[in-house]
Amino acid sequence: MDVLLVDDDVRLAAALVTQLRRLGHTVTHVTTGAEALAARRPDIVLLDIGLPDRDGLSVCRALRRNGSDVGIIMLTARGEEHDRVAGLRGGADDYLVKPFSLAELAARVEAVGRRLGRRSTGPVVVGPLVVDRDRHEATVDGTRLDLTRTEFQLLAALASRAGTVVPRDQLIVEVWQTSWAGASRTLDTHLANLRAKLGDAVDVSTVRGVGFRLG
């Protein structure tokens, strides 16, 4: 996806740009609201509230007034409920409070992108495995796998990054929409079930202390 990052914290922005590009996104970084409004329309805007020239909420509202349906994720240190409500009512699709993990941000970007139809929805092929998000179907050598909804989401998340290590916490955020540490055991249970159903067709390996890799 094409991501526009609007944040005047240069050190944080550099880390976010590196992570997002590593995941295959195209990223443009600007530091002011004026630059954000003048930029070509991306798929996703990561928008800090505290900008040097204007409040990020006003930038969000301006984008919506201009008829833009771009995905907007607010990035801010303001974590009170009324701040989150103001951001969402102002037109944001999601609201992420600093400090946050890079894995959680990446998962939120992907989730908003899927909701808005920004991601390619064509089938993902990994050897004999075919994962089709549109049909919510996974097959091995043409035979459909009997997967639960959660198992399918987990498989799709791994298959979309086949050959690369997907961090454990990123999978938890993307599949379960939570950063609760207790979900780690739930992930292990679903992964064990998924491996049993895949059999020897496709390997899902564990990279100790990091995450999992399919293929």
RAQUI-V34759 format. One record per backbone hydrogen bond with DSSP energy under -1.0 kcal/mol. CO is the residue of the C=O (numbers start at 1). NH is the residue of the N-H. Records with the same first field share a line. If there is no record, write none. Layout:
BEGIN
CO=NH ; NH
END
This chain:
BEGIN
1=26
2=43 ; 44
3=28
4=46
5=30
6=48
8=10
9=13
10=14
11=15
12=16
13=17
14=18
15=19
16=20
17=21
18=22
19=23
20=25
21=24
26=3
28=5
30=7
32=36
33=37
34=38
35=39
43=71
44=4
45=73
46=6
47=75
49=51 ; 56
55=59
56=60
57=61
58=62
59=63
60=64
61=65
62=66
63=68
64=67
71=45
72=93 ; 94
73=47
74=96
75=49
76=98
77=79
80=84
81=85
82=86
83=87
84=88
85=89
86=90
87=92
88=91
94=74
96=76
101=105
102=106
103=107
104=108
105=109
106=110
107=111
108=112
109=113
110=114
111=115
112=116
113=118
114=117
124=131
126=129
128=141
129=126
130=139
131=124
132=137
137=132
138=145
139=130
140=143
143=140
145=147
148=152
149=153
150=154
151=155
152=156
153=157
154=158
155=159
156=160
158=161
159=162
161=164
166=212
167=171
168=172
169=173
170=174
171=175
172=176
173=177
180=183
181=184
183=187
184=188
185=189
186=190
187=191
188=192
189=193
190=194
191=195
192=196
193=197
194=198
195=199
198=201
203=215
205=213
207=210 ; 211
210=168
211=207
212=166
213=205
214=163
END
